[in-house]
Amino acid sequence: MSPSRIFSLIKTPCGRAKFNELNTQKGLLSRIRLGWFVFFAAIRDWNLKNPDQSEGSES
């Protein structure tokens, strides 16, 4: 998944920073931890507004 797609799921600045940190690490366990993080961050941020979308762009 591209970062823009992930950032539509992870909406908090701290979550996005943690995603970028985990995404730079290599190895099997690091990839598993990244997937685990994305899964739970997406659940936590489900009801939050996406800060990348402006208020006037709704159609």
PyMOL commands that place a pseudoatom at each C-alpha (Angstrom):
pseudoatom trace, name=CA, resn=MET, resi=1, chain=A, elem=C, hetatm=0, pos=[0.000, 0.000, 0.000]
pseudoatom trace, name=CA, resn=SER, resi=2, chain=A, elem=C, hetatm=0, pos=[1.199, 3.474, -0.767]
pseudoatom trace, name=CA, resn=PRO, resi=3, chain=A, elem=C, hetatm=0, pos=[1.689, 6.017, 2.037]
pseudoatom trace, name=CA, resn=SER, resi=4, chain=A, elem=C, hetatm=0, pos=[-1.189, 8.139, 0.709]
pseudoatom trace, name=CA, resn=ARG, resi=5, chain=A, elem=C, hetatm=0, pos=[-3.545, 5.155, 1.070]
pseudoatom trace, name=CA, resn=ILE, resi=6, chain=A, elem=C, hetatm=0, pos=[-2.199, 4.379, 4.530]
pseudoatom trace, name=CA, resn=PHE, resi=7, chain=A, elem=C, hetatm=0, pos=[-2.550, 8.011, 5.593]
pseudoatom trace, name=CA, resn=SER, resi=8, chain=A, elem=C, hetatm=0, pos=[-6.256, 7.857, 4.737]
pseudoatom trace, name=CA, resn=LEU, resi=9, chain=A, elem=C, hetatm=0, pos=[-6.463, 5.184, 7.448]
pseudoatom trace, name=CA, resn=ILE, resi=10, chain=A, elem=C, hetatm=0, pos=[-3.931, 6.591, 9.941]
pseudoatom trace, name=CA, resn=LYS, resi=11, chain=A, elem=C, hetatm=0, pos=[-5.071, 10.125, 10.633]
pseudoatom trace, name=CA, resn=THR, resi=12, chain=A, elem=C, hetatm=0, pos=[-3.156, 11.332, 13.696]
pseudoatom trace, name=CA, resn=PRO, resi=13, chain=A, elem=C, hetatm=0, pos=[0.246, 13.038, 13.343]
pseudoatom trace, name=CA, resn=CYS, resi=14, chain=A, elem=C, hetatm=0, pos=[1.822, 10.764, 15.949]
pseudoatom trace, name=CA, resn=GLY, resi=15, chain=A, elem=C, hetatm=0, pos=[0.451, 7.676, 14.180]
pseudoatom trace, name=CA, resn=ARG, resi=16, chain=A, elem=C, hetatm=0, pos=[1.841, 8.848, 10.855]
pseudoatom trace, name=CA, resn=ALA, resi=17, chain=A, elem=C, hetatm=0, pos=[5.241, 9.508, 12.432]
pseudoatom trace, name=CA, resn=LYS, resi=18, chain=A, elem=C, hetatm=0, pos=[5.266, 6.025, 13.973]
pseudoatom trace, name=CA, resn=PHE, resi=19, chain=A, elem=C, hetatm=0, pos=[4.265, 4.510, 10.611]
pseudoatom trace, name=CA, resn=ASN, resi=20, chain=A, elem=C, hetatm=0, pos=[7.189, 6.278, 8.899]
pseudoatom trace, name=CA, resn=GLU, resi=21, chain=A, elem=C, hetatm=0, pos=[9.555, 5.059, 11.619]
pseudoatom trace, name=CA, resn=LEU, resi=22, chain=A, elem=C, hetatm=0, pos=[8.371, 1.448, 11.375]
pseudoatom trace, name=CA, resn=ASN, resi=23, chain=A, elem=C, hetatm=0, pos=[8.319, 1.535, 7.575]
pseudoatom trace, name=CA, resn=THR, resi=24, chain=A, elem=C, hetatm=0, pos=[12.060, 2.297, 7.386]
pseudoatom trace, name=CA, resn=GLN, resi=25, chain=A, elem=C, hetatm=0, pos=[13.000, -0.815, 9.382]
pseudoatom trace, name=CA, resn=LYS, resi=26, chain=A, elem=C, hetatm=0, pos=[13.850, -4.006, 7.493]
pseudoatom trace, name=CA, resn=GLY, resi=27, chain=A, elem=C, hetatm=0, pos=[13.321, -7.620, 8.421]
pseudoatom trace, name=CA, resn=LEU, resi=28, chain=A, elem=C, hetatm=0, pos=[10.480, -10.067, 8.847]
pseudoatom trace, name=CA, resn=LEU, resi=29, chain=A, elem=C, hetatm=0, pos=[9.596, -9.141, 12.429]
pseudoatom trace, name=CA, resn=SER, resi=30, chain=A, elem=C, hetatm=0, pos=[9.650, -5.449, 11.531]
pseudoatom trace, name=CA, resn=ARG, resi=31, chain=A, elem=C, hetatm=0, pos=[7.202, -6.034, 8.678]
pseudoatom trace, name=CA, resn=ILE, resi=32, chain=A, elem=C, hetatm=0, pos=[4.907, -8.031, 10.970]
pseudoatom trace, name=CA, resn=ARG, resi=33, chain=A, elem=C, hetatm=0, pos=[5.017, -5.241, 13.559]
pseudoatom trace, name=CA, resn=LEU, resi=34, chain=A, elem=C, hetatm=0, pos=[4.243, -2.668, 10.848]
pseudoatom trace, name=CA, resn=GLY, resi=35, chain=A, elem=C, hetatm=0, pos=[1.195, -4.628, 9.729]
pseudoatom trace, name=CA, resn=TRP, resi=36, chain=A, elem=C, hetatm=0, pos=[0.063, -5.034, 13.331]
pseudoatom trace, name=CA, resn=PHE, resi=37, chain=A, elem=C, hetatm=0, pos=[0.463, -1.288, 13.901]
pseudoatom trace, name=CA, resn=VAL, resi=38, chain=A, elem=C, hetatm=0, pos=[-1.455, -0.321, 10.732]
pseudoatom trace, name=CA, resn=PHE, resi=39, chain=A, elem=C, hetatm=0, pos=[-4.306, -2.664, 11.639]
pseudoatom trace, name=CA, resn=PHE, resi=40, chain=A, elem=C, hetatm=0, pos=[-4.820, -1.252, 15.125]
pseudoatom trace, name=CA, resn=ALA, resi=41, chain=A, elem=C, hetatm=0, pos=[-4.119, 2.370, 14.157]
pseudoatom trace, name=CA, resn=ALA, resi=42, chain=A, elem=C, hetatm=0, pos=[-6.772, 2.152, 11.446]
pseudoatom trace, name=CA, resn=ILE, resi=43, chain=A, elem=C, hetatm=0, pos=[-9.284, 0.826, 13.970]
pseudoatom trace, name=CA, resn=ARG, resi=44, chain=A, elem=C, hetatm=0, pos=[-8.460, 3.572, 16.480]
pseudoatom trace, name=CA, resn=ASP, resi=45, chain=A, elem=C, hetatm=0, pos=[-8.652, 6.360, 13.881]
pseudoatom trace, name=CA, resn=TRP, resi=46, chain=A, elem=C, hetatm=0, pos=[-11.808, 5.052, 12.176]
pseudoatom trace, name=CA, resn=ASN, resi=47, chain=A, elem=C, hetatm=0, pos=[-14.087, 7.834, 13.495]
pseudoatom trace, name=CA, resn=LEU, resi=48, chain=A, elem=C, hetatm=0, pos=[-11.615, 10.722, 13.141]
pseudoatom trace, name=CA, resn=LYS, resi=49, chain=A, elem=C, hetatm=0, pos=[-11.744, 13.225, 10.306]
pseudoatom trace, name=CA, resn=ASN, resi=50, chain=A, elem=C, hetatm=0, pos=[-8.956, 13.022, 7.766]
pseudoatom trace, name=CA, resn=PRO, resi=51, chain=A, elem=C, hetatm=0, pos=[-6.783, 16.152, 8.202]
pseudoatom trace, name=CA, resn=ASP, resi=52, chain=A, elem=C, hetatm=0, pos=[-5.631, 15.947, 4.557]
pseudoatom trace, name=CA, resn=GLN, resi=53, chain=A, elem=C, hetatm=0, pos=[-9.117, 16.663, 3.213]
pseudoatom trace, name=CA, resn=SER, resi=54, chain=A, elem=C, hetatm=0, pos=[-10.205, 20.284, 3.283]
pseudoatom trace, name=CA, resn=GLU, resi=55, chain=A, elem=C, hetatm=0, pos=[-13.635, 21.273, 4.554]
pseudoatom trace, name=CA, resn=GLY, resi=56, chain=A, elem=C, hetatm=0, pos=[-14.819, 22.701, 1.203]
pseudoatom trace, name=CA, resn=SER, resi=57, chain=A, elem=C, hetatm=0, pos=[-13.868, 19.747, -1.009]
pseudoatom trace, name=CA, resn=GLU, resi=58, chain=A, elem=C, hetatm=0, pos=[-16.832, 17.581, -0.062]
pseudoatom trace, name=CA, resn=SER, resi=59, chain=A, elem=C, hetatm=0, pos=[-19.050, 16.684, -3.033]
for i in range(1, 59): cmd.bond("trace and resi %d" % i, "trace and resi %d" % (i + 1))
show_as sticks, trace
zoom trace
